[in-house]
Amino acid sequence: MARITASVYTSHVPAIGAAVDLGKTQEPYWQPLFAGFAPSRQWLRDHRPDVILLVYNDHATAFSLDFIPTFAIGTAAQFQPADEGWGPRPVPTVMGHPELASHIAQSVIQQDFDLTIVNRMDVDHGLTVPLSLMCGEQDPASGAWPCPVIPIAVNVVQYPVPSGQRCFDLGRAIRRAVESFDQDLNVQIWGTGGMSHQLQGARAGLINQEWDKRFLDLLIENPTGLARLPHIDYVREAGSEGIELVMWLIARGAMADIAGPAPRPHVRHRFYHVPASNTAVGHLILEDAP
């Protein structure tokens, strides 16, 4: 059967993608951030999965304010980088895994989660920036991402947005779906977005390092309790865009210790950096026990 072996958590700041694309990763401002991901890039080379389930939020590219699914899964064979107003990022096309994606949709819907099935969509920086951080620079003409990617898009842009508990429970359902797939696949699940940041209003530029670091602690040590955190706490402590962190709970809910008696996952790498643009960047790699 297929199995989820690890989860990856990272912010998806658009300026990080621009730094990669414009060759600025070694400039003094950006070098500390990319150095913090160097162990992660080596880890991914050493633990290359067969498929990545990448949880992210669309930024009004694939979905407009006319149509906003709460949860959506991409079932296409490939996904083009989106034009977000300044042209598509110069990165490879994202190859999908239609068989596993369709199976997850079937299984999760039967577990009472209403997923929107998307057979064609472009993917924006929410998905491509985490790939760049974890995989390094890729030549769009001759290169390719290390493996197929299944996009799982979550609405954290237009209220009402799903609760942390609902996201956590979706992660549990996704694990059950993956384990019922009849191919021998090594699967990773990535949760992206956050950490604390606010892009507008009187608190624009807000970064709460203490709260961010506590969130990382709880994600490792007490994810069940963290899932119960109400929305107002995210907004008050992490800013209006800090609500993106509920997507990390989907990845955490898919780990073995949540599914049943199992050891807490091993923390392979943890990193936190301020600032990147006007946001805090958090990163974590968790591995299930063998």
N, C-alpha and C positions, 0 to 999 in steps of 0.2 A: 504494500500500500504506500501511498504518498505520506510524507511526514513533514511537519514543521520542526526545524532544528534550531532556529535562532530568530531573534527579533532585533531590528535596528531602529534607532530613534534619532531623528535629526531635524533641525530647522531647515526651511527652504527659502531663504532670503533671496529675492531676485538679483540684488546687487552682487551676490556671490557668483551667480551665473555670468554676469557681465565681467567680473574680474577674471574668470576663467577664459571667456571668449576673447577678451582684449589683451591677454597675456600679462595680467597684473598680479598674478598669484605670489610673486616673490617681492613685490613692493613692500616697504616697511609696514604699511597699514594692514595689508592682507596676509603677510607671511606667517604671523603667529596662528591665525585661524587655519590656514591650510596645513601647517605643521601639525596641528592637533588632530588632523584627519589622516596623517601619514600612516599611523599604526592600523587604522581602519582599512585603508587601501590594501595594505599587506595582508590583513586578515581576510579580506574578500578574495584576494588571489589564492590564499591557502584554503579557503572554505567556499569555493565557488558553488552556488546552488544551481539546481536545474531550472527553477522558476522563482521569481520574486513577486510577492503580492505587495503592491505599493499603495499605501493609504495616504491620500493627499486631498487638498481641496482645490477645486477649479476656481480661477480668479476671473470669472465672467468671460471666458473664451469658448470653451465647449458648451457651456450653459449660460444663457443670459438671464436677466431678471424676469424674462417672460416664462422661463421654465427652469425650475430649481429642484431637482430630486434630493431627498434627504440622504439616501444612500444609492450609489450607482456602481455598476461593475462593467468594465470594458471587455467585451467578448470578441473583438476583432482580431485579425491576424497581425495587424500592425497599426501603429499610431504615429502620426506625423507631429513634429514639434510645432507648437502653435505660434502664430504671429500675434504678439501681445501689443502691437502698436508701433514697434520698431523693427519688425521683421522676425522670422523664426530664428531661434538660437541655432548656431552652426554645429549641431550635434547629430549623431545618427538617428535614423528612424527607430522607434521603439517597437520591437517585435513582441507580439502577444502570444498567448497560449489558449486558443479558443476552446480546446477540449476541457482543460481544467477549469477555465473561467465559466463555461456553461454548466459544468458539474457543480461548481460552487453555487452558482445562481439557483440551480434546481434544488440543491440540498438546503441552502439557507432559506429560500422561500418556503420550503416545506417545514422549516423550523419557525415559521411565523414572522420572518423578517421580509419586508417588502423592498426588494432591490429593484432598481430600474436597470434594465438590460440595455446596454449601449453598444450597438453594432458598428458605429462609426463615430469617432471623435478625435480632435487634436488634443495634445497634452501640453500644458504650459509649464512654467518654472516650478510650480509646486511638485511636479514629478521629475523634471529633468535636472533640477539643481541637486537633489539628493543623489541622483545617479552620478553626476559630475563629482560631487564630494567623495563618494565611495569608490568610484572607478577611475578617477583622474580624467585628463583630457582625452577626447576621442576624435579621430578624424571622421567627419561626416561622410566623406567620399569613400574611404577604404576601410574605416573602422566599424565596429559594432559594439553594442553593450554586451557584457559578459554572458547574458542569458535572457530568455524571454521574461517579460514583465506584464503582470495583470494589474491594470489601474483600478483602484477602488476609491471613488470620489465621494466625499462627505460634505454636506452643506454646513459650513460654519461662517457663512457670509451674510445670509439673510435670515433674520429671526422669523419663526422659531427654529432653533437648531437642536440636534439630538443631545440628550443628557449624557454625562460621563458613564452612567450605569448602562444606558442603552448601547453605547459604543463598546463598553467592556463585554457585555453579553453577546454582541455581534462577533467580537473576536473569538469567544468560546464556540459560537456556531460555525465560524469559519474553520476552526481547528477540526471540528467533527466532520465538516464537509471534506476537507483535505484528506483526512484519514480514511474516508470511505471511497476515495478515488483508486481505481484498480491498476494504476501504474506506479512503478517504483521511482518516486521523485523526491529529491531533497529540496524542500521549499523553505524560503525565508519570508518573513512578513516584516515590512518596514512601516513605521508610523512617523508622519512628518508634520511640520508646522511649528509655530511657537518659536522661542519661549516668550517671556514677557515682552510685549511691545504694544504701542498705540500709535496709530498713524495720523490721527486728526484730533481736533478739539483742544480743550484747555490742557489736557494731559499728554499731548503729542510728545513723543520721545521718552515716555515712561519706561524704565527698566527696573525691575525689582529682583536683584541678585539673590537676596536671602530667600525669597519665595521660590524662585526657580530652583535653587539648590535643594530646598526642602522637597519640592515636587519630584526631583530625581531620586532623592532618598526614598520617598514613599512609593514611587513606581517600582523600585526594587523590593522594598521590605514589606509594604502593606498596600498592594494594588487594590485589594478588595475594598479597603477603607477609602482609598483615594477615589475610587469610582463613584462613591456617594457624595463627593464634593459638589455643592450646588453651583449653578452658573454664576450667581452673583459674586461668589468668591473669586472666580477666574477674572471677572471684569474688574472688580475692586482691586485685587492684588496684582494682576498680570496685564491689565489694560484691555481695551476693547478687542484687540486681535489675539490676546492670550487664550481666548476660547478655542483656538486651533489645537491646543494641547489635548482636548478630548480625543483627538484622533490617535494619540499615542496609546490610549487605553484600548483601542481595537487590537493593536499589536500585542500589548501586554496580556490581554484576555485570551490570546491564542497560544499562550505558553503552557507547558506540560503541568506545572504546579497548580495552575488554575483548573485544569481539566480533572484532576484527581490526585491521589497521594503521589507526590513526587517532590524531590528536593527543589529548593529555590534555584532559579537559573544562575549560572556563573556570570559575573560581570567581567566581560572580556576587555572592555575599554569604556572609559568615561571621560568626557571633555566638556568644558564650559568656557565660553569666551564672550567678552563685551568690549567694544561694540562691533557689530557688522552692519554697516549702514546705521540705522537708528534702532536696532534690535539686539536682543541677547540671543546667542546661539548655544543650544544645548545638544548633546550627542551622547548616545549610549549604545553599547552592543551587549545583548544578553544571549547566552547559549544554554539550551536545555542540557541537563545532565545526560551522559551517554546511556 
